[in-house]
Amino acid sequence: MKSVASSIRVQDLDHCGLVAGIIDQMGLVEQINQQLGTHPQEKLSASVALKAMIINGKGLVSAPQNLFERFFVGKATEHILGEGIEPKLLFDDRLGRVLEQLYELRLTQLFVKVALEAASKFGVNRQSLHLDSSSFHVDRGDQTKRSSL
């Protein structure tokens, strides 16, 4: 008879579960899928690869991109990133292609869209604004007008 303990598989979540949960609540994967689309034959969508990069970045790990998948070894990757997603799918070529696709989308506009959607979902008040006036740049055209003032 097989013991219950021998059938239990323990995997680490660390901070990954919390970060993944917030990403899921934001609907980031769905938003990126809308922008980049998906392909039925891909095992790892660009949006899930981005989610993995964000989670890895929040782990404060600075390792070369070709060692990226090692971060997820021993972690509950299927729970964090989705069913069927294993660390071996997070290889550097795939991540590089995703970064190129995101760059082509014009990241600033994408970030603003994602940020506004997240602010709306989390009920962030957008009525007040902060302006850092210390970074203003003024070009003065005609110096003669200035001297007559």
Residue pairs with C-beta under 8 A, 6 or more apart in sequence:
11 74
11 75
11 76
11 77
11 79
12 74
12 75
12 76
13 75
13 76
13 79
13 80
14 59
14 75
15 58
15 59
16 55
16 59
16 75
16 76
16 80
17 76
17 79
17 80
19 54
19 55
19 58
20 51
20 55
20 80
20 81
23 29
23 51
23 54
23 55
25 121
25 122
26 114
26 117
26 118
26 121
26 122
27 117
27 121
28 47
28 50
28 51
28 114
28 118
29 45
29 47
29 48
29 50
29 51
30 47
31 47
31 113
31 114
31 117
32 46
32 47
32 50
33 45
33 46
33 47
35 105
35 110
36 46
36 47
36 101
36 102
36 105
38 45
38 46
38 47
39 45
43 84
43 85
43 89
44 85
44 89
44 90
44 94
46 97
46 98
46 101
46 102
48 81
48 82
48 85
49 90
49 94
49 95
49 98
50 98
50 102
51 81
52 68
52 72
52 81
52 90
53 68
53 95
53 98
55 80
55 81
56 68
56 71
56 72
59 71
61 71
63 70
63 71
65 92
65 95
65 96
66 91
66 92
68 90
68 91
68 92
68 95
69 87
69 88
69 89
69 90
69 91
70 87
71 87
72 80
72 81
72 87
72 90
73 87
75 87
77 85
77 86
77 87
78 84
78 85
78 86
102 110
116 126
118 124
119 126
140 146
